Amino acid sequence: MNYLKLIRYQNLLLLAFMQLIFRYGFLKFQNIPLALNHFQYGLLVLSTVLIAAAGYVINDILDQETDYDNRPDTIIVGKRISEKAAYNLYFVLNIVGVGIGFYLSNIIQRPSFTGAFIILSATLYMYATSLKQMLLIGNIIVALLLSFSVLIIGLFDLLPATYEGNRAEMGIMFSMLIDYAVFAFVLNLIREIVKDMQDVEGDYNQGMSTLPISIGNKNTSKVVFSLGIIATLILLWYINTYLMEHRLYYAVIYGLIFIVSPMIFFLVKIWNANSKEEFHLLSKVLKWIIFFGILSVLVITLNIKYNVK
């Protein structure tokens, strides 16, 4: 169980769920060819999950002192698992993850795509060692990596199956993936800043430069509130433009209840939040919004397919 906690298995399950939903809850419902078979797509999900798990491991290894300040009761490396064992796990996860990526890149006859997995692995290492200590850079990197997990579906499953005759249709599919990647980026960026607000004391003791340390939690709350307002307005615009106009009423109701309403709750609470418990709660709210946002692609697909209006 300690190893499962070390690799943040809940987050990895969410990542795998997201990639499976986009494939089997969206792309498979479209009348388009896909480059990967079921086994190969499973390997793509596995590769992404393994590299992400390696990122969590190296982050815990290098973050031991900060964790002693921020969350001493949840420390694993150096307390429940030795640092040597954690390093061994990190190398194994990375080697297997990148190795699978190399195999898949050759399967789709795009060997250069192996670089995507290498860059992902290297970026997670750089984040753990230096980038997360830079103002907002670490937050942006983590948010981008989640978005990349959406876009990689298009790179491996759509792009190799694209030809002149279906280029326009494939472009629409890819644009939808980009929309969700942007959605994931914005919400995860907000969540990373909220987590920094929760960990401000330990991060300050370790000499890190986060937004809450630079401008204080009160001012950071206002920044997060503004970002949340922008995200909510974009969501409402998207629902009105793409769902209401096509009379996808079930999808509209779903979006308002499970995505917009929690965002409004978040906005109300973040304005005056000032304790670790409140920031922890709001971080979890954002995680659920991301989950329901991912699930919305299936709701929209089914609403269109069965013409439920």
C-alpha positions in Angstrom: 0.0 0.0 0.0 2.9 2.3 0.7 4.1 2.0 -2.9 0.6 2.8 -4.2 0.5 5.9 -2.1 4.0 6.9 -3.3 2.9 6.8 -6.9 -0.4 8.7 -6.1 -2.5 5.8 -7.5 -5.7 7.9 -7.3 -4.2 10.5 -9.6 -2.9 7.8 -12.0 -6.4 6.2 -12.1 -7.9 9.5 -13.0 -5.3 9.9 -15.8 -6.0 6.5 -17.2 -9.7 7.0 -16.9 -9.4 10.3 -18.8 -7.5 8.6 -21.7 -9.9 5.7 -21.8 -12.9 7.9 -21.8 -11.6 10.0 -24.8 -10.9 6.8 -26.7 -13.9 4.7 -25.9 -16.4 7.4 -24.9 -15.7 9.7 -27.8 -13.4 8.6 -30.6 -14.8 5.1 -31.0 -18.3 6.6 -31.5 -17.1 8.6 -34.5 -17.0 7.2 -38.0 -13.2 7.6 -38.3 -10.2 5.3 -38.5 -7.9 5.0 -35.5 -4.2 4.1 -35.7 -4.0 1.9 -32.6 -5.7 -1.4 -31.8 -7.1 -2.0 -28.3 -3.9 -3.6 -27.0 -1.7 -0.8 -28.4 -3.9 1.9 -27.0 -3.7 0.1 -23.6 0.0 0.3 -23.9 -0.2 4.1 -24.6 -2.2 4.6 -21.4 0.2 2.4 -19.5 3.2 4.3 -20.7 1.7 7.6 -19.8 0.7 6.3 -16.3 4.2 4.8 -15.7 6.0 8.0 -16.6 3.6 10.1 -14.4 4.2 7.6 -11.6 7.9 8.1 -11.9 7.4 11.9 -11.7 5.5 11.5 -8.4 8.3 9.2 -7.0 11.2 11.6 -7.9 9.2 14.5 -6.5 8.7 12.7 -3.2 12.4 11.8 -3.0 13.6 15.3 -3.5 10.8 16.9 -1.5 11.4 15.1 1.8 12.3 18.2 3.9 9.4 20.3 2.6 7.0 17.4 3.3 8.2 17.3 6.9 6.9 20.8 7.2 3.8 20.6 5.1 2.4 17.1 5.8 4.6 15.1 8.2 1.9 12.4 8.7 1.9 11.4 5.0 5.7 11.1 4.4 6.6 7.8 2.7 10.2 8.1 1.3 12.7 7.8 4.1 10.1 6.7 6.6 8.1 3.8 5.1 10.2 3.2 1.9 13.9 3.7 1.8 15.3 6.3 -0.5 17.3 3.7 -2.4 14.2 1.6 -3.1 12.4 4.7 -4.2 15.2 5.6 -6.7 15.1 2.0 -8.1 11.4 2.3 -8.6 11.8 5.7 -10.3 14.3 4.3 -12.8 12.2 1.1 -13.5 9.1 3.1 -14.1 10.8 5.5 -16.5 12.7 2.9 -18.5 9.5 0.8 -19.0 7.4 3.8 -19.8 9.8 5.3 -22.3 10.4 1.8 -23.7 6.7 1.3 -24.4 6.6 4.7 -26.0 9.5 3.7 -28.3 7.7 0.5 -29.3 4.4 2.4 -30.1 6.3 5.1 -32.0 7.7 2.5 -34.3 4.3 0.7 -34.6 2.8 3.9 -36.1 5.9 4.5 -38.1 6.8 7.7 -36.3 10.0 6.8 -34.4 10.6 10.5 -33.7 7.5 10.5 -31.5 9.6 8.6 -28.9 10.9 12.1 -28.1 7.5 13.0 -26.6 8.0 10.4 -23.8 11.6 11.3 -23.2 10.7 15.0 -23.0 7.8 14.1 -20.6 10.1 12.1 -18.4 12.8 14.8 -18.4 10.4 17.6 -17.7 9.0 15.8 -14.7 12.6 15.4 -13.4 13.4 19.0 -14.0 10.2 20.0 -12.3 11.2 18.0 -9.2 14.7 19.3 -9.1 14.4 23.0 -10.0 11.3 24.2 -11.9 8.8 23.9 -9.1 10.9 26.4 -7.1 10.4 29.1 -9.7 7.5 31.5 -9.5 4.5 30.0 -11.4 6.8 28.0 -13.7 6.3 24.8 -11.8 2.5 25.3 -11.7 2.4 25.9 -15.5 4.6 22.8 -16.1 2.3 20.5 -14.1 -0.8 21.9 -15.8 0.7 21.5 -19.3 1.7 17.9 -18.6 -1.9 17.0 -17.9 -2.9 18.7 -21.1 -0.3 16.8 -22.9 -1.8 13.5 -21.7 -4.9 14.5 -23.7 -3.0 15.7 -26.8 -0.9 12.5 -27.0 -4.1 10.7 -27.9 -4.3 12.7 -31.0 -0.7 12.2 -31.9 -0.8 8.4 -31.6 -4.4 7.6 -32.5 -5.5 10.3 -34.9 -2.5 11.7 -36.7 -1.2 8.4 -38.1 -4.6 7.6 -39.5 -5.1 11.0 -41.2 -4.9 11.3 -44.9 -6.1 13.8 -47.5 -9.6 12.4 -47.7 -10.4 12.7 -44.0 -8.2 15.6 -43.0 -11.1 17.9 -42.3 -13.0 15.4 -40.1 -9.8 14.5 -38.2 -9.1 18.2 -37.7 -12.5 18.5 -35.9 -11.7 15.6 -33.7 -8.3 17.0 -32.9 -9.8 20.4 -32.1 -12.1 18.9 -29.6 -9.1 17.2 -27.9 -7.4 20.7 -27.8 -10.5 22.2 -26.2 -10.4 19.6 -23.4 -6.7 20.0 -23.1 -7.1 23.8 -22.5 -9.9 23.1 -20.0 -7.6 20.6 -18.1 -4.7 23.1 -18.2 -6.7 26.0 -16.8 -8.3 24.1 -14.0 -5.2 22.2 -13.1 -3.2 25.5 -13.0 -5.7 26.9 -10.6 -5.5 23.7 -8.5 -1.7 23.9 -8.3 -1.8 27.4 -7.1 -4.4 26.5 -4.4 -2.1 23.6 -3.3 0.7 26.2 -3.0 -1.6 28.2 -0.8 -2.1 25.2 1.4 1.7 24.5 1.6 2.9 28.1 2.0 4.6 27.6 5.3 6.7 24.6 4.4 7.5 26.1 1.0 8.7 29.3 2.6 10.9 27.4 5.0 12.6 25.6 2.1 13.3 28.9 0.3 10.8 28.2 -2.6 9.3 31.0 -4.7 5.6 30.4 -5.1 2.9 32.9 -5.8 1.5 32.8 -2.2 5.0 33.4 -0.8 5.6 36.3 -3.2 2.3 38.2 -2.8 0.6 36.4 0.2 -2.4 34.1 0.4 -4.9 36.9 0.5 -3.8 38.4 -2.8 -3.3 35.0 -4.3 -6.9 34.2 -3.5 -7.9 37.2 -5.6 -5.7 36.0 -8.5 -7.3 32.5 -8.2 -10.7 34.0 -8.0 -10.1 36.0 -11.2 -8.8 32.9 -13.0 -11.9 31.0 -11.8 -14.2 33.7 -13.1 -12.6 33.5 -16.5 -12.8 29.7 -16.5 -16.5 29.8 -15.5 -17.4 32.3 -18.2 -15.6 30.2 -20.8 -17.5 27.2 -19.7 -20.8 29.0 -19.9 -20.0 30.3 -23.3 -19.0 26.8 -24.5 -22.3 25.4 -23.1 -24.3 28.1 -24.8 -22.5 28.0 -28.1 -21.9 24.3 -28.7 -24.6 22.5 -26.6 -27.6 24.8 -26.4 -27.5 25.7 -30.1 -27.5 22.0 -31.0 -30.2 21.3 -28.4 -28.1 18.9 -26.4 -30.2 19.5 -23.3 -29.0 16.6 -21.3 -25.4 17.6 -21.8 -26.4 21.2 -20.9 -28.0 20.1 -17.6 -25.0 17.8 -16.8 -22.6 20.7 -17.4 -24.5 23.1 -15.3 -24.9 20.7 -12.3 -21.6 18.9 -12.3 -19.2 21.5 -13.7 -20.5 25.1 -13.4 -22.2 24.7 -10.0 -19.0 23.3 -8.3 -17.0 26.2 -9.9 -19.4 28.7 -8.4 -19.0 27.0 -5.0 -15.3 27.2 -5.5 -15.4 30.9 -6.3 -17.6 31.7 -3.3 -15.2 29.8 -0.9 -11.8 30.8 -2.3 -12.4 34.6 -1.8 -12.2 34.3 2.0 -10.4 31.0 2.4 -7.4 31.2 4.8 -6.8 27.8 6.4 -5.1 24.6 5.2 -8.3 22.7 5.6 -10.2 25.1 3.4 -7.5 25.0 0.7 -7.4 21.2 0.9 -11.2 21.1 0.4 -11.0 23.5 -2.6 -8.3 21.5 -4.2 -10.5 18.4 -4.0 -13.4 20.3 -5.4 -11.3 21.2 -8.4 -10.2 17.6 -8.8 -13.9 16.6 -9.0 -14.6 19.3 -11.5 -11.8 18.0 -13.7 -13.2 14.4 -13.3 -16.7 15.5 -14.3 -15.3 17.6 -17.1 -13.6 14.6 -18.5 -16.8 12.5 -18.2 -18.7 15.3 -20.1 -17.2 14.1 -23.4 -19.1 10.8 -23.0 -22.3 12.6 -22.0 -22.1 14.8 -25.1 -21.3 11.9 -27.3 -24.2 9.9 -26.1 -26.5 12.9 -26.3 -25.6 13.4 -29.9 -25.6 9.7 -30.9 -29.0 8.9 -29.5 -30.4 12.3 -30.2 -31.7 12.7 -26.7 -33.1 16.2 -26.5 
